[in-house]
Amino acid sequence: MTTRLILAGLLATVTGGTLLGHPAAGSAQEPARAPATSPASRPLTADRPDFTEGASTVGRGVLQIEFGYTFGGDWSGGNSVQTHALGELLLRGGVAADWLEFRVAATPVTRVDSRESGASETGIEDLYLGAKLALTRQAGRIPALAVLPQMTLPTGSTLFSAGRALPGVNLAYSWDVPGGLSLAGSTQVNLAVADGDDSYPEWAQSAVAAAGVGTRGGVYGEWYAFLPMGADAPKEHYLNAGLTWLTADDSQWDIRVGVGLNDAAEDFFAGVGAAVRMP
């Protein structure tokens, strides 16, 4: 627990120093460039690598592909559980109007558990289906808002599937604030499955602060938590930070690192990824 607190403190210090050191540019979620009428000429905005979904959509007629790799490690109680999520594929397609997009995601996972003699288990998680509806742009203190009806379908491998459809809804909101910073968050509730195979609602809350690095980069620091309701399931709290960089107008790469803040949370995770927009 002491090691985890030290890592969390270092992560918070580095993130805070980075944000204060770059006050003039845009954000990790929405790089600072003037908006344009055509969706293809707007700044690329990815929903990765942070947990918080952006409040903007990709725009009508645009397909955006986001993907990456994340390593996670948990060494609680003398046991070691390591996970490798390779792919993290998210397809975002703008249809009918600029304010509407459809979303599909799937992730292959490998898990290595020392309690199982280091056996490796590989499979794919349940398919995610969703939509994002941009509701409002920011107007003064009123944030930009988007709502995401979403669900997972029981299409995954036996070890990585919930075994049933799990619906949910996510509300995302964001503000651009003086000083070149942006603030964002999300509040969502999704159906989850307990170890005893009973379903229960699980809330998830996040808050993120971001700033620009020059004209093409962005940094962020984020807290998020999973909060089960009415079930004997533990709460999990996390802190993470990351960097994004626009390699071209329609492509971006990212890197992130995070730690769990309580015993129930995964101890450590880190990942890399990219987003590519196809107008």
Backbone as CSV, one residue per row, in Angstrom:
resi,resn,N_x,N_y,N_z,CA_x,CA_y,CA_z,C_x,C_y,C_z
1,MET,0.836,-1.202,0.000,0.000,0.000,0.000,0.874,1.257,0.000
2,THR,2.022,1.210,0.760,2.920,2.354,0.797,3.491,2.647,-0.582
3,THR,3.900,1.601,-1.293,4.431,1.781,-2.645,3.395,2.407,-3.569
4,ARG,2.157,1.961,-3.431,1.088,2.509,-4.264,0.888,3.990,-3.984
5,LEU,0.913,4.394,-2.718,0.735,5.805,-2.375,1.890,6.652,-2.897
6,ILE,3.101,6.120,-2.836,4.254,6.846,-3.368,4.105,7.056,-4.868
7,LEU,3.712,5.988,-5.594,3.516,6.101,-7.045,2.420,7.105,-7.362
8,ALA,1.326,7.064,-6.603,0.224,8.003,-6.837,0.679,9.437,-6.588
9,GLY,1.476,9.653,-5.534,1.970,10.989,-5.247,2.872,11.513,-6.339
10,LEU,3.774,10.652,-6.833,4.659,11.055,-7.915,3.869,11.373,-9.175
11,LEU,2.869,10.545,-9.473,2.050,10.765,-10.660,1.303,12.079,-10.559
12,ALA,0.734,12.363,-9.401,0.005,13.622,-9.222,0.942,14.818,-9.331
13,THR,2.149,14.700,-8.772,3.108,15.807,-8.822,3.554,16.091,-10.246
14,VAL,3.890,15.027,-10.989,4.332,15.199,-12.368,3.215,15.795,-13.225
15,THR,1.996,15.278,-13.035,0.856,15.777,-13.807,0.590,17.240,-13.507
16,GLY,0.555,17.597,-12.216,0.291,18.980,-11.850,1.356,19.912,-12.376
17,GLY,2.614,19.514,-12.302,3.690,20.351,-12.812,3.619,20.526,-14.304
18,THR,3.250,19.481,-15.009,3.139,19.574,-16.468,2.015,20.507,-16.873
19,LEU,0.859,20.385,-16.204,-0.272,21.251,-16.526,0.064,22.711,-16.259
20,LEU,0.713,22.985,-15.133,1.055,24.368,-14.814,2.130,24.910,-15.723
21,GLY,2.922,24.013,-16.301,4.012,24.461,-17.152,3.597,24.761,-18.576
22,HIS,2.380,24.424,-18.969,1.937,24.651,-20.348,0.535,25.244,-20.330
23,PRO,0.370,26.487,-19.920,-0.968,27.039,-19.756,-1.567,27.616,-21.020
24,ALA,-0.807,27.728,-22.108,-1.294,28.545,-23.210,-1.955,27.769,-24.327
25,ALA,-1.718,26.475,-24.419,-2.248,25.720,-25.549,-3.580,25.089,-25.179
26,GLY,-4.008,24.115,-26.023,-5.317,23.512,-25.824,-5.292,22.401,-24.820
27,SER,-6.009,21.301,-25.071,-6.101,20.221,-24.108,-5.755,18.910,-24.757
28,ALA,-5.556,17.898,-23.914,-5.289,16.561,-24.441,-6.508,16.022,-25.173
29,GLN,-7.702,16.405,-24.725,-8.909,15.906,-25.362,-9.281,16.714,-26.600
30,GLU,-9.061,18.018,-26.567,-9.432,18.856,-27.707,-8.300,19.829,-28.005
31,PRO,-7.380,19.478,-28.941,-6.242,20.337,-29.240,-6.684,21.728,-29.678
32,ALA,-5.828,22.732,-29.421,-6.203,24.118,-29.661,-5.971,24.506,-31.110
33,ARG,-7.037,24.437,-31.895,-7.041,24.984,-33.249,-8.451,25.479,-33.520
34,ALA,-8.576,26.449,-34.380,-9.889,27.055,-34.609,-10.845,26.039,-35.219
35,PRO,-12.093,25.947,-34.727,-13.063,25.030,-35.296,-13.434,25.419,-36.719
36,ALA,-13.788,24.439,-37.507,-14.180,24.682,-38.895,-15.513,24.013,-39.168
37,THR,-16.148,24.399,-40.282,-17.454,23.855,-40.602,-17.370,22.387,-40.979
38,SER,-16.389,22.009,-41.793,-16.263,20.634,-42.236,-15.735,19.756,-41.111
39,PRO,-16.396,18.585,-40.833,-15.895,17.703,-39.781,-14.452,17.277,-40.007
40,ALA,-14.076,17.077,-41.284,-12.727,16.607,-41.592,-11.657,17.651,-41.308
41,SER,-12.033,18.930,-41.251,-11.046,19.976,-41.012,-11.028,20.454,-39.557
42,ARG,-11.863,19.837,-38.702,-11.820,20.154,-37.285,-10.648,19.425,-36.626
43,PRO,-10.218,19.873,-35.459,-9.172,19.144,-34.733,-9.608,17.714,-34.428
44,LEU,-8.713,16.778,-34.626,-9.001,15.389,-34.279,-9.163,15.287,-32.769
45,THR,-10.256,14.697,-32.325,-10.509,14.497,-30.906,-10.751,13.022,-30.655
46,ALA,-9.855,12.373,-29.925,-9.966,10.944,-29.646,-10.583,10.720,-28.272
47,ASP,-11.235,9.580,-28.095,-11.783,9.211,-26.794,-10.786,8.406,-25.972
48,ARG,-9.587,8.235,-26.443,-8.512,7.608,-25.696,-7.391,8.620,-25.533
49,PRO,-6.467,8.485,-24.615,-6.266,7.308,-23.765,-6.908,7.411,-22.389
50,ASP,-7.568,8.533,-22.060,-8.132,8.651,-20.724,-9.438,7.873,-20.609
51,PHE,-9.934,7.718,-19.395,-11.183,6.999,-19.140,-12.395,7.823,-19.560
52,THR,-12.306,9.144,-19.417,-13.422,10.042,-19.700,-13.660,10.162,-21.196
53,GLU,-14.889,9.940,-21.621,-15.237,10.134,-23.024,-15.370,11.627,-23.312
54,GLY,-14.985,12.046,-24.518,-15.153,13.433,-24.908,-16.616,13.765,-25.157
55,ALA,-16.939,15.054,-25.090,-18.316,15.496,-25.328,-18.576,15.816,-26.795
56,SER,-17.583,15.599,-27.663,-17.748,15.886,-29.090,-17.834,14.594,-29.895
57,THR,-18.467,14.680,-31.057,-18.576,13.547,-31.969,-17.610,13.726,-33.138
58,VAL,-17.444,12.666,-33.926,-16.471,12.732,-35.024,-16.989,13.528,-36.214
59,GLY,-18.311,13.683,-36.347,-18.884,14.416,-37.468,-19.435,13.484,-38.534
60,ARG,-20.464,13.959,-39.218,-21.138,13.141,-40.230,-20.182,12.735,-41.343
61,GLY,-20.247,11.449,-41.711,-19.442,10.930,-42.811,-18.009,10.596,-42.443
62,VAL,-17.648,10.723,-41.167,-16.272,10.467,-40.731,-16.204,9.119,-40.014
63,LEU,-15.180,8.323,-40.336,-14.880,7.096,-39.612,-13.575,7.306,-38.857
64,GLN,-13.591,7.049,-37.573,-12.382,7.189,-36.761,-12.074,5.858,-36.082
65,ILE,-10.829,5.409,-36.215,-10.382,4.144,-35.644,-9.407,4.450,-34.515
66,GLU,-9.691,3.927,-33.336,-8.820,4.114,-32.179,-8.406,2.743,-31.655
67,PHE,-7.130,2.596,-31.303,-6.627,1.286,-30.889,-5.400,1.460,-30.010
68,GLY,-5.021,0.397,-29.296,-3.863,0.503,-28.422,-3.569,-0.783,-27.680
69,TYR,-2.639,-0.673,-26.744,-2.220,-1.793,-25.894,-2.073,-1.286,-24.472
70,THR,-2.560,-2.068,-23.505,-2.410,-1.724,-22.094,-1.919,-2.930,-21.310
71,PHE,-0.906,-2.704,-20.483,-0.438,-3.701,-19.520,-0.958,-3.321,-18.148
72,GLY,-1.496,-4.300,-17.427,-1.946,-4.074,-16.061,-1.346,-5.096,-15.127
73,GLY,-1.012,-4.666,-13.922,-0.435,-5.574,-12.945,-1.030,-5.386,-11.572
74,ASP,-1.306,-6.499,-10.886,-1.828,-6.470,-9.523,-1.045,-7.488,-8.702
75,TRP,-0.384,-6.991,-7.652,0.476,-7.860,-6.847,-0.002,-7.920,-5.404
76,SER,-1.304,-7.851,-5.187,-1.867,-7.851,-3.840,-1.768,-9.237,-3.209
77,GLY,-1.537,-9.252,-1.909,-1.542,-10.503,-1.157,-0.485,-11.504,-1.566
78,GLY,0.604,-11.031,-2.152,1.669,-11.939,-2.553,1.416,-12.658,-3.854
79,ASN,0.255,-12.423,-4.475,-0.051,-13.027,-5.767,0.187,-12.027,-6.887
80,SER,0.384,-12.530,-8.065,0.623,-11.678,-9.225,-0.398,-11.991,-10.313
81,VAL,-1.127,-10.961,-10.733,-2.046,-11.083,-11.860,-1.670,-10.010,-12.870
82,GLN,-1.289,-10.428,-14.053,-0.897,-9.495,-15.100,-1.844,-9.655,-16.287
83,THR,-2.257,-8.529,-16.849,-3.150,-8.553,-18.007,-2.531,-7.777,-19.158
84,HIS,-2.788,-8.259,-20.361,-2.329,-7.608,-21.588,-3.554,-7.434,-22.491
85,ALA,-3.977,-6.197,-22.668,-5.095,-5.882,-23.558,-4.514,-5.356,-24.865
86,LEU,-4.520,-6.186,-25.875,-3.898,-5.845,-27.151,-4.977,-5.619,-28.197
87,GLY,-5.058,-4.412,-28.688,-6.064,-4.063,-29.686,-6.859,-2.859,-29.230
88,GLU,-7.665,-3.071,-28.156,-8.517,-1.999,-27.623,-9.197,-1.233,-28.754
89,LEU,-9.722,-1.982,-29.716,-10.257,-1.384,-30.935,-11.581,-0.696,-30.668
90,LEU,-11.669,0.571,-31.055,-12.906,1.348,-31.003,-13.138,1.981,-32.360
91,LEU,-14.275,1.662,-32.973,-14.674,2.259,-34.247,-15.769,3.285,-33.972
92,ARG,-15.558,4.520,-34.457,-16.523,5.604,-34.283,-16.929,6.118,-35.657
93,GLY,-18.211,6.028,-35.967,-18.693,6.465,-37.270,-19.768,7.519,-37.149
94,GLY,-19.571,8.675,-37.807,-20.567,9.731,-37.798,-21.622,9.485,-38.861
95,VAL,-22.882,9.488,-38.463,-23.967,9.182,-39.396,-25.080,10.213,-39.254
96,ALA,-25.761,10.470,-40.372,-26.997,11.266,-40.415,-26.797,12.737,-40.079
97,ALA,-26.046,13.044,-39.009,-25.847,14.428,-38.596,-24.535,14.538,-37.839
98,ASP,-24.005,15.765,-37.742,-22.729,15.957,-37.047,-22.803,15.611,-35.568
99,TRP,-23.998,15.622,-34.989,-24.131,15.410,-33.548,-24.320,13.946,-33.169
100,LEU,-24.270,13.033,-34.140,-24.564,11.625,-33.857,-23.448,10.727,-34.376
101,GLU,-22.996,9.817,-33.535,-22.049,8.798,-33.982,-22.425,7.448,-33.370
102,PHE,-22.115,6.379,-34.107,-22.253,5.024,-33.596,-20.881,4.477,-33.267
103,ARG,-20.824,3.557,-32.281,-19.561,3.103,-31.726,-19.575,1.578,-31.539
104,VAL,-18.470,0.943,-31.896,-18.292,-0.496,-31.703,-16.891,-0.713,-31.150
105,ALA,-16.764,-1.570,-30.129,-15.456,-1.819,-29.534,-15.310,-3.291,-29.179
106,ALA,-14.077,-3.780,-29.279,-13.753,-5.154,-28.890,-12.279,-5.207,-28.503
107,THR,-11.953,-6.033,-27.491,-10.579,-6.095,-26.994,-10.166,-7.525,-26.678
108,PRO,-9.149,-8.065,-27.353,-8.546,-9.341,-26.947,-7.722,-9.135,-25.671
109,VAL,-7.745,-10.104,-24.767,-7.069,-9.993,-23.476,-6.309,-11.281,-23.174
110,THR,-5.115,-11.119,-22.607,-4.355,-12.236,-22.057,-4.122,-11.967,-20.574
111,ARG,-4.407,-12.968,-19.731,-4.237,-12.824,-18.288,-3.321,-13.923,-17.775
112,VAL,-2.333,-13.526,-16.972,-1.393,-14.468,-16.367,-1.546,-14.348,-14.856
113,ASP,-1.922,-15.466,-14.189,-2.235,-15.457,-12.761,-1.305,-16.435,-12.043
114,SER,-0.527,-15.914,-11.068,0.401,-16.779,-10.337,-0.323,-17.819,-9.499
115,ARG,-1.584,-17.539,-9.153,-2.351,-18.514,-8.369,-2.719,-19.731,-9.199
116,GLU,-2.591,-19.613,-10.504,-2.858,-20.726,-11.412,-1.562,-21.248,-12.006
117,SER,-0.492,-21.221,-11.196,0.836,-21.708,-11.615,1.359,-20.956,-12.829
118,GLY,1.019,-19.668,-12.925,1.493,-18.848,-14.026,0.832,-19.158,-15.352
119,ALA,-0.320,-19.840,-15.289,-1.005,-20.204,-16.530,-1.493,-18.953,-17.249
120,SER,-1.432,-18.974,-18.562,-1.871,-17.858,-19.393,-3.236,-18.165,-19.987
121,GLU,-4.164,-17.226,-19.831,-5.510,-17.370,-20.380,-5.748,-16.247,-21.382
122,THR,-6.145,-16.616,-22.581,-6.344,-15.637,-23.655,-7.760,-15.733,-24.197
123,GLY,-8.354,-14.592,-24.450,-9.695,-14.562,-25.015,-10.044,-13.162,-25.456
124,ILE,-11.323,-12.931,-25.687,-11.787,-11.608,-26.112,-12.946,-11.186,-25.225
125,GLU,-12.963,-9.911,-24.878,-14.026,-9.389,-24.037,-15.326,-9.248,-24.829
126,ASP,-16.426,-9.034,-24.106,-17.726,-8.856,-24.746,-17.725,-7.641,-25.670
127,LEU,-18.486,-7.758,-26.749,-18.597,-6.683,-27.731,-19.341,-5.492,-27.130
128,TYR,-18.775,-4.299,-27.334,-19.399,-3.061,-26.884,-20.096,-2.393,-28.060
129,LEU,-21.346,-1.983,-27.859,-22.101,-1.214,-28.845,-22.627,0.052,-28.171
130,GLY,-22.559,1.165,-28.877,-23.061,2.395,-28.292,-23.275,3.475,-29.326
131,ALA,-23.783,4.581,-28.862,-23.964,5.777,-29.688,-23.587,6.973,-28.838
132,LYS,-23.148,8.039,-29.494,-22.879,9.293,-28.790,-23.715,10.390,-29.433
133,LEU,-24.473,11.089,-28.600,-25.304,12.197,-29.065,-24.785,13.479,-28.412
134,ALA,-24.219,14.363,-29.217,-23.758,15.649,-28.707,-24.986,16.526,-28.467
135,LEU,-25.167,16.961,-27.233,-26.376,17.700,-26.858,-26.204,19.205,-26.956
136,THR,-25.126,19.740,-26.384,-24.920,21.188,-26.376,-23.444,21.501,-26.516
137,ARG,-23.140,22.677,-27.059,-21.797,23.239,-26.986,-21.675,24.008,-25.674
138,GLN,-20.454,24.316,-25.285,-20.265,25.100,-24.078,-20.816,26.506,-24.273
139,ALA,-21.530,26.987,-23.258,-22.061,28.353,-23.264,-21.790,28.959,-21.896
140,GLY,-20.680,29.676,-21.782,-20.302,30.219,-20.490,-19.956,29.109,-19.514
141,ARG,-20.652,29.092,-18.389,-20.410,28.052,-17.393,-21.154,26.764,-17.684
142,ILE,-22.043,26.793,-18.649,-22.764,25.578,-19.036,-21.832,24.734,-19.908
143,PRO,-21.559,23.489,-19.537,-20.569,22.703,-20.273,-21.101,22.176,-21.590
144,ALA,-20.177,21.769,-22.456,-20.550,20.937,-23.593,-21.003,19.595,-23.037
145,LEU,-22.091,19.080,-23.592,-22.692,17.858,-23.058,-22.888,16.826,-24.165
146,ALA,-22.715,15.555,-23.810,-23.041,14.455,-24.711,-23.563,13.297,-23.875
147,VAL,-24.487,12.536,-24.428,-25.002,11.349,-23.754,-24.697,10.130,-24.608
148,LEU,-24.311,9.047,-23.940,-23.926,7.824,-24.642,-24.754,6.649,-24.128
149,PRO,-25.852,6.281,-24.793,-26.485,4.993,-24.494,-25.564,3.877,-24.978
150,GLN,-25.378,2.839,-24.168,-24.367,1.839,-24.491,-24.735,0.491,-23.888
151,MET,-24.071,-0.561,-24.363,-24.282,-1.889,-23.816,-23.167,-2.818,-24.272
152,THR,-22.991,-3.902,-23.536,-22.120,-4.984,-23.992,-22.979,-6.205,-24.269
153,LEU,-22.568,-6.972,-25.271,-23.277,-8.187,-25.660,-22.423,-9.396,-25.305
154,PRO,-23.040,-10.528,-24.902,-22.289,-11.702,-24.440,-21.652,-12.486,-25.595
155,THR,-20.722,-11.836,-26.290,-20.057,-12.462,-27.437,-18.629,-12.887,-27.116
156,GLY,-18.132,-12.559,-25.918,-16.744,-12.804,-25.586,-16.449,-14.247,-25.223
157,SER,-15.170,-14.508,-25.006,-14.734,-15.825,-24.561,-15.296,-16.112,-23.169
158,THR,-15.474,-17.386,-22.838,-16.121,-17.773,-21.588,-15.489,-17.113,-20.375
159,LEU,-14.175,-17.066,-20.309,-13.478,-16.515,-19.143,-13.584,-15.002,-19.049
160,PHE,-13.922,-14.338,-20.152,-13.930,-12.878,-20.187,-15.303,-12.304,-20.517
161,SER,-16.341,-13.130,-20.451,-17.685,-12.684,-20.802,-18.577,-12.615,-19.573
162,ALA,-19.477,-11.650,-19.543,-20.457,-11.548,-18.466,-21.578,-12.562,-18.626
163,GLY,-21.717,-13.107,-19.831,-22.735,-14.121,-20.064,-24.115,-13.580,-20.319
164,ARG,-24.251,-12.265,-20.398,-25.549,-11.639,-20.669,-25.322,-10.214,-21.166
165,ALA,-26.367,-9.631,-21.757,-26.281,-8.243,-22.201,-26.323,-7.314,-20.987
166,LEU,-25.454,-6.290,-21.000,-25.366,-5.357,-19.888,-25.523,-3.930,-20.413
167,PRO,-26.716,-3.345,-20.268,-26.940,-1.978,-20.773,-26.437,-0.923,-19.792
168,GLY,-26.291,0.292,-20.313,-25.878,1.403,-19.465,-26.018,2.718,-20.201
169,VAL,-25.696,3.799,-19.500,-25.743,5.137,-20.108,-24.644,5.982,-19.476
170,ASN,-24.052,6.857,-20.287,-22.917,7.677,-19.864,-23.205,9.127,-20.238
171,LEU,-23.019,10.040,-19.289,-23.143,11.478,-19.542,-21.751,12.086,-19.468
172,ALA,-21.300,12.694,-20.576,-19.979,13.329,-20.646,-20.145,14.837,-20.722
173,TYR,-19.230,15.574,-20.064,-19.321,17.031,-20.037,-17.914,17.618,-19.988
174,SER,-17.762,18.802,-20.563,-16.430,19.420,-20.617,-16.550,20.935,-20.674
175,TRP,-15.490,21.605,-20.151,-15.388,23.056,-20.170,-14.002,23.463,-20.655
176,ASP,-13.916,24.478,-21.497,-12.669,25.202,-21.719,-12.647,26.346,-20.722
177,VAL,-11.541,26.492,-19.999,-11.467,27.500,-18.939,-10.321,28.457,-19.224
178,PRO,-10.325,29.664,-18.640,-9.242,30.622,-18.870,-7.882,30.030,-18.495
179,GLY,-6.866,30.451,-19.251,-5.526,29.943,-19.004,-5.145,28.799,-19.919
180,GLY,-6.004,28.478,-20.886,-5.669,27.433,-21.843,-5.886,26.028,-21.338
181,LEU,-6.587,25.867,-20.214,-6.871,24.545,-19.675,-8.258,24.087,-20.090
182,SER,-8.495,22.799,-19.974,-9.838,22.261,-20.145,-10.119,21.294,-19.008
183,LEU,-11.377,21.254,-18.602,-11.842,20.344,-17.560,-12.953,19.490,-18.146
184,ALA,-13.011,18.234,-17.735,-14.045,17.345,-18.255,-14.339,16.271,-17.220
185,GLY,-15.430,15.587,-17.430,-15.801,14.498,-16.541,-16.890,13.663,-17.173
186,SER,-17.206,12.568,-16.521,-18.300,11.726,-16.984,-18.946,11.057,-15.786
187,THR,-20.242,10.824,-15.911,-21.018,10.120,-14.900,-21.807,9.046,-15.631
188,GLN,-21.578,7.807,-15.257,-22.275,6.736,-15.957,-22.749,5.673,-14.983
189,VAL,-23.760,4.939,-15.415,-24.235,3.782,-14.669,-24.442,2.653,-15.666
190,ASN,-23.901,1.492,-15.326,-23.980,0.317,-16.186,-24.369,-0.893,-15.353
191,LEU,-25.053,-1.823,-15.957,-25.357,-3.081,-15.287,-24.088,-3.929,-15.259
192,ALA,-23.791,-4.545,-14.132,-22.622,-5.399,-13.976,-23.048,-6.726,-13.374
193,VAL,-22.119,-7.688,-13.345,-22.413,-9.030,-12.837,-21.463,-9.345,-11.698
194,ALA,-22.012,-9.764,-10.558,-21.219,-10.124,-9.393,-20.704,-11.552,-9.531
195,ASP,-19.803,-11.932,-8.618,-19.244,-13.286,-8.643,-20.322,-14.353,-8.501
196,GLY,-21.393,-14.020,-7.800,-22.480,-14.976,-7.629,-23.455,-14.987,-8.782
197,ASP,-23.101,-14.309,-9.869,-23.896,-14.271,-11.096,-25.135,-13.385,-10.979
198,ASP,-25.219,-12.581,-9.941,-26.324,-11.639,-9.808,-25.959,-10.315,-10.480
199,SER,-26.941,-9.652,-11.067,-26.715,-8.361,-11.707,-26.923,-7.228,-10.710
200,TYR,-26.179,-6.147,-10.894,-26.310,-4.984,-10.029,-25.874,-3.749,-10.806
201,PRO,-26.377,-2.560,-10.444,-25.932,-1.328,-11.111,-24.579,-0.880,-10.563
202,GLU,-23.707,-0.431,-11.449,-22.402,0.080,-11.058,-22.224,1.482,-11.628
203,TRP,-22.029,2.449,-10.733,-21.749,3.815,-11.149,-20.268,3.962,-11.442
204,ALA,-19.939,4.848,-12.357,-18.546,5.200,-12.624,-18.472,6.713,-12.758
205,GLN,-17.514,7.309,-12.061,-17.355,8.756,-12.071,-15.914,9.098,-12.409
206,SER,-15.733,10.157,-13.189,-14.378,10.568,-13.555,-14.276,12.083,-13.581
207,ALA,-13.042,12.574,-13.455,-12.734,14.003,-13.584,-11.334,14.120,-14.163
208,VAL,-11.163,14.997,-15.158,-9.876,15.124,-15.838,-9.577,16.596,-16.107
209,ALA,-8.307,16.957,-15.970,-7.817,18.287,-16.335,-6.750,18.108,-17.400
210,ALA,-6.746,18.973,-18.402,-5.837,18.810,-19.531,-5.330,20.158,-20.003
211,ALA,-4.188,20.132,-20.687,-3.594,21.344,-21.244,-2.810,20.967,-22.488
212,GLY,-2.493,21.960,-23.309,-1.779,21.716,-24.547,-0.279,21.784,-24.366
213,VAL,0.428,21.132,-25.277,1.889,21.202,-25.373,2.200,21.659,-26.793
214,GLY,2.534,22.932,-26.973,2.705,23.463,-28.315,1.385,23.484,-29.061
215,THR,1.432,23.223,-30.361,0.224,23.236,-31.180,-0.306,21.842,-31.484
216,ARG,0.466,20.790,-31.177,0.053,19.437,-31.546,-0.013,18.458,-30.386
217,GLY,0.433,18.866,-29.209,0.457,17.941,-28.089,-0.545,18.286,-27.020
218,GLY,-0.755,17.354,-26.125,-1.619,17.579,-24.982,-1.226,16.661,-23.845
219,VAL,-1.436,17.118,-22.620,-1.214,16.306,-21.432,-2.472,16.342,-20.577
220,TYR,-2.666,15.314,-19.770,-3.832,15.280,-18.900,-3.502,14.544,-17.612
221,GLY,-4.282,14.825,-16.590,-4.286,14.082,-15.337,-5.721,13.766,-14.979
222,GLU,-5.987,12.549,-14.493,-7.376,12.103,-14.341,-7.540,11.210,-13.120
223,TRP,-8.681,11.359,-12.469,-9.155,10.430,-11.438,-10.439,9.796,-11.936
224,TYR,-10.603,8.492,-11.666,-11.888,7.851,-11.943,-12.113,6.710,-10.971
225,ALA,-13.382,6.326,-10.814,-13.739,5.311,-9.830,-14.924,4.494,-10.319
226,PHE,-14.963,3.225,-9.885,-16.102,2.333,-10.105,-16.785,2.130,-8.753
227,LEU,-18.099,2.383,-8.716,-18.832,2.418,-7.457,-20.059,1.516,-7.539
228,PRO,-19.924,0.246,-7.167,-21.067,-0.683,-7.233,-22.140,-0.309,-6.217
229,MET,-23.391,-0.554,-6.585,-24.529,-0.236,-5.738,-25.329,-1.512,-5.460
230,GLY,-25.605,-1.751,-4.192,-26.470,-2.865,-3.823,-25.862,-4.227,-4.062
231,ALA,-24.539,-4.323,-4.028,-23.884,-5.612,-4.241,-22.629,-5.681,-3.380
232,ASP,-22.229,-6.897,-3.065,-21.017,-7.099,-2.280,-19.806,-7.087,-3.214
233,ALA,-19.584,-5.923,-3.822,-18.469,-5.742,-4.751,-17.675,-4.521,-4.293
234,PRO,-16.352,-4.552,-4.410,-15.532,-3.461,-3.882,-15.532,-2.227,-4.785
235,LYS,-15.352,-1.076,-4.181,-15.130,0.158,-4.930,-13.678,0.213,-5.394
236,GLU,-13.462,0.805,-6.576,-12.108,0.925,-7.120,-11.860,2.375,-7.525
237,HIS,-10.698,2.923,-7.120,-10.324,4.295,-7.443,-8.963,4.296,-8.146
238,TYR,-8.847,5.145,-9.178,-7.630,5.171,-9.976,-7.193,6.611,-10.251
239,LEU,-5.892,6.766,-10.466,-5.299,8.025,-10.916,-4.403,7.708,-12.101
240,ASN,-4.532,8.490,-13.185,-3.656,8.266,-14.332,-3.342,9.578,-15.030
241,ALA,-2.281,9.556,-15.824,-1.854,10.732,-16.586,-1.331,10.258,-17.928
242,GLY,-1.338,11.156,-18.918,-0.887,10.746,-20.233,-0.548,11.912,-21.132
243,LEU,-0.035,11.552,-22.292,0.393,12.502,-23.311,-0.184,12.082,-24.654
244,THR,-0.680,13.049,-25.420,-1.107,12.798,-26.800,-0.309,13.701,-27.730
245,TRP,-0.151,13.241,-28.981,0.597,14.028,-29.956,0.006,13.809,-31.343
246,LEU,-0.367,14.910,-32.009,-0.881,14.839,-33.376,0.287,14.649,-34.339
247,THR,0.379,13.480,-34.958,1.442,13.236,-35.938,1.087,13.817,-37.295
248,ALA,-0.206,14.019,-37.534,-0.735,14.672,-38.735,-2.118,15.175,-38.375
249,ASP,-2.764,15.885,-39.309,-4.088,16.414,-38.997,-5.095,15.316,-38.677
250,ASP,-4.888,14.105,-39.222,-5.850,13.024,-39.056,-5.284,11.823,-38.309
251,SER,-4.213,11.992,-37.569,-3.667,10.881,-36.796,-3.011,11.385,-35.520
252,GLN,-3.075,10.550,-34.489,-2.576,10.926,-33.177,-2.077,9.678,-32.459
253,TRP,-0.982,9.790,-31.708,-0.560,8.697,-30.845,-0.648,9.155,-29.396
254,ASP,-0.661,8.183,-28.477,-0.801,8.516,-27.068,-0.028,7.539,-26.194
255,ILE,0.228,7.967,-24.971,0.857,7.134,-23.958,0.248,7.506,-22.621
256,ARG,0.087,6.528,-21.724,-0.507,6.800,-20.414,0.081,5.862,-19.375
257,VAL,-0.041,6.270,-18.106,0.389,5.439,-16.984,-0.526,5.758,-15.814
258,GLY,-0.856,4.729,-15.021,-1.775,4.955,-13.916,-1.552,3.996,-12.769
259,VAL,-2.147,4.324,-11.619,-2.046,3.497,-10.420,-3.410,3.397,-9.768
260,GLY,-3.623,2.291,-9.056,-4.802,2.152,-8.227,-4.605,2.862,-6.908
261,LEU,-5.671,3.453,-6.375,-5.587,4.239,-5.147,-6.080,3.493,-3.912
262,ASN,-6.649,2.304,-4.088,-7.070,1.517,-2.933,-6.771,0.042,-3.193
263,ASP,-6.921,-0.783,-2.167,-6.512,-2.181,-2.264,-7.309,-2.961,-3.308
264,ALA,-8.563,-2.602,-3.514,-9.393,-3.333,-4.468,-9.011,-3.037,-5.910
265,ALA,-8.365,-1.901,-6.146,-8.013,-1.489,-7.507,-6.766,-2.208,-7.988
266,GLU,-6.622,-2.309,-9.307,-5.403,-2.825,-9.899,-4.242,-1.918,-9.522
267,ASP,-3.072,-2.504,-9.208,-1.954,-1.712,-8.682,-1.386,-0.723,-9.690
268,PHE,-1.222,-1.158,-10.944,-0.482,-0.351,-11.922,-0.959,-0.694,-13.320
269,PHE,-0.972,0.306,-14.216,-1.230,0.041,-15.632,-0.522,1.082,-16.476
270,ALA,-0.203,0.711,-17.685,0.452,1.616,-18.640,0.091,1.157,-20.047
271,GLY,0.025,2.116,-20.964,-0.366,1.732,-22.308,0.038,2.767,-23.352
272,VAL,-0.045,2.351,-24.597,0.197,3.210,-25.752,-0.919,2.965,-26.758
273,GLY,-1.127,3.925,-27.655,-2.161,3.748,-28.645,-2.155,4.840,-29.685
274,ALA,-3.163,4.819,-30.548,-3.237,5.779,-31.637,-4.685,5.933,-32.076
275,ALA,-4.930,7.012,-32.805,-6.236,7.259,-33.412,-6.013,7.747,-34.835
276,VAL,-6.813,7.236,-35.763,-6.696,7.614,-37.168,-8.095,7.978,-37.666
277,ARG,-8.198,9.148,-38.275,-9.463,9.630,-38.813,-9.488,9.477,-40.321
278,MET,-10.613,8.961,-40.833,-10.770,8.785,-42.285,-12.015,9.549,-42.723
279,PRO,-11.831,10.774,-43.259,-12.967,11.599,-43.652,-13.788,10.952,-44.759
